[in-house]
Amino acid sequence: MRQSEFELERLMGIEAYLTDEDGIGGDLRVNVDDFKVNEISDIKAGKTGDHLIVRVKKENWETHHLIRDLSRQLGISEGRIGIAGTKDKRAVTTQLMSISGISEEELNNVNLPRLELTPVGRSGKNIGLGDLFGNEFDITIRNIGLTGTEINERLASITSKINAGGGVPNYFGYQRFGIKRPVTHLVGKMLVKGDIEGAAMTYIARSFPWENEENRQIRDVVMDTRDFKEGVKLYPLNLRYERTMMHHLIEHPGDYIGAFRSLSPKLLKLFVHAYQSYLFNKVLSRRIIKGISIVVPVVGDVVCFVNDRMEPDTSRTDVVTRKNMPDIMYLLKRKRAFITLPLIGRDTKFDEGEIGEIEKNVLDEEGITTDDFVAGQIPELTSAGLRREVLLKVTPSFTAQDGLADIRFFLPKGCYATTVLREYMKSDPERMD
């Protein structure tokens, strides 16, 4: 079992690989169009309805910034724009979007760079998260120090192991935490523990070695001085969330709860979700390192079953026992059941047996209990907890030439392309940003 050698991955709880083979190395996103994403959704457009359905092809756009700018040019509120999921910024992505109360002709008012809008019909309902099946990825890896033959051999060997195991560990990927500044889950932990001031200062001013030097220096100044007026002068405009919090603290000294509430509710909840993701990654890594299969269940595992769309439904679960093991194995092989681990929260019940011991040990090391997820000072951050599948089922295909590889695969919603690519590349995460 191969463990990660990269500090940045370990900070995110990502500590193990499924495959032992050397990767191909290389760099992601050398060019924006090296990373292509095509959304697969359950959206049917007709001829009538209040919502205009539009196919959106964007390049190098952050999804929420696009919605903001699009709503401004259309003269509507952001709430009238619906999407099934956010997409990578440094990529060429295609997805459907609903816009309520406008005509096709009004799209002519939009003049934004690197954006194509194509009307495909109308619908009586807006597009939402429940409409997303998943995404198709077509990814080019460059700067590989191998010949085409060598790349093919390594990709084929790794692919055979992935196919034999049915997939890769279903880690939360780098985007969940940040590569240049993996701070989100650290802030989440402090919020869970009730250290609101520490959480605020960590988010605003803790520096990391992967950031550019200028940002590190200005963060260090604010961390040392807590001079938020000076911080607002020094921080570049793109650090808008930190600036928003500092503006609040200038006007309301010491109101760290209010500083967090000056952010959007979605961003605020993301901190705790990121910490839950870190804990999940940590427990999954420990399971793999201990040699416990993520394909074959052990007694005490909790499995979930599929819904009508054949997607994992973590609200429908059962505990694996010696008695029901044959039935569970039958369902697992038919992809009608999935081994899960908890996204730990207030209502989490630890798994039984060795898996439960791993979960308890990780929380003990973190100094956390499930009761901590009742966020008394910021009640809206209270999280009951969920479950997530441990295995990401994927069937990649690839082509290669000297110094370059192209890998294609489909992933269900909520899963990360980097969790697949890291098995093939085994590169420093900084080269995968």
C-alpha positions, 0 to 999 in steps of 0.5 A: 500500500503506497502512502502519499509523500506530499505534505499538502495532501496529508494536510487534507487527510489524503494519505494513501493511494489505491495503486502502488505503481509509479505515476506518470507525473506531469502538469494539469491545466497548462492550457485552459482547454486541457481541462474539459468538463461536460455536465450530464443532467436530467433536464428536459426542455420544451417549448413553453414555461417561464424558465429559458433553458440555456446551454452555457459554454464558459472558459476560465470563469468561476461559476458564481462570478458568472451568475453575478455578471450575467444577472447584472447584464440581464437586469435580474436578480441572481436568484432567477438563475438556476444551475445543477452544479458549479464547475471548475474555473480553469477549464472549458465547461459546458452545462445547462442553466435556467433563467426565469422571466426572460426571452431568447432575444434578451440574451443578446444583451449579454456581452461577456468574454469567453462565454457562449449562450445557446437557448435550447428551450423552455421549462416550467421549473428552474434547474437545481442541484437535484437535476445533476447526474454527474460530469464527463471529463476530458483531461490533458496532462502535459510535461510528462518526462516519459515516452509515449510507450512508457506513458501507455504502459504505466497508464495501462497498469494503473487502469487495470488495478482501478478496473479490478478494484472497481474504482478509486478511494472517494476522497474529497478533492483538493478544491474542497480545501484549497491548494495554494491555501488549504485553510477552509477545514482549519477554520471549520474545526475552530468554528466547531470548537467554538473558537470564533476569534481564532477561526476569523484570524486563521481565515483572514491572516494565516499564511501558507508556504504555497501562497505567493510571497506578497500575500504571505507577507501581508497576512503575516503583518495582519496576524502580528498586528491585528491592524485591520485598517492597514490590512484593508489597504494592503490586501489585494481586491481579489481577497474579497472575503478577507476584506469583507470580514476586516471591514466588519471588524473595523466597524464592529471591533471584536465582533468575530461572529458578525464578521463571519455572518458578513459572508454568504451563508453558503460560504459560511457553511462550507467551512464546517463541511470542509472539516467534515470532509477532512475527517472523512478523508482521514478515516478513509486513509486510515482504513486503506493504510490498515489494509481494510478493503474498500471493495469488500465490506467487513462486519460493522460496515454501514452500506447504503442502497440505490434510489430509483435513479440507481444513485447511492441513497445515504438515507437508506442504510444497513449494518453489515453482519455475518448473517447478511454478508452474502446478501450485501455482497450480492448487492455490492457486485450489482452496484445496488449497494455501497460501503460508506463512512460517516461525514461526522456530525451531531447525530453520527453513530460510529460504525461497529468493530474496527472501522468504528475504532478508526473513527473514534481514534481520529476524533480523539486525535483531533480533540473533537466530539460529535457534540461539538457539531452543535454550533451554539454561538453560530447555530446555523453551522450546526450539522447533523452529519451524513454518510458518503461512499468510500469507493468512487466507481470509475472506468477511465480510458486514455491515449498517450504520446511522448510527454503527453496523455489524455484521460477521459472518464465520467464521475457522479455528482459530488466526486472530484476528478483529482481523486482519479488523476492523482492515482495516474500522476502521483504528482505534487498537488501544486502541479495538479492545480 
